[in-house]
Amino acid sequence: MKFIDYSDEVLAAFDDGCNRALERCGKQAEEFAKDISPFDTGALKNSISHLVDEAQKVAYVGTNQLH
């Protein structure tokens, strides 16, 4: 009987799936933040964005605007 090790492929698929999920979560959180942001000039809403750090497996949502 011959055993074939697919662990590298499985780990790569898991990593890829995790990154896709982080991107989807980041986009959704960005949309929620834009929906609840106060609207005056639109600058705050337009400045909200997300960033996924694939190395740390984290998604950030934020803005550089003061409100």
Buried (B, 14 or more C-beta within 10 A) or exposed (E): EEEEEEEEEEEEEEEEEEBEEBBEBBBEBBEEBBEEBEEEEEEBBEBBBBEBEEEEEEBEBEBEEEE
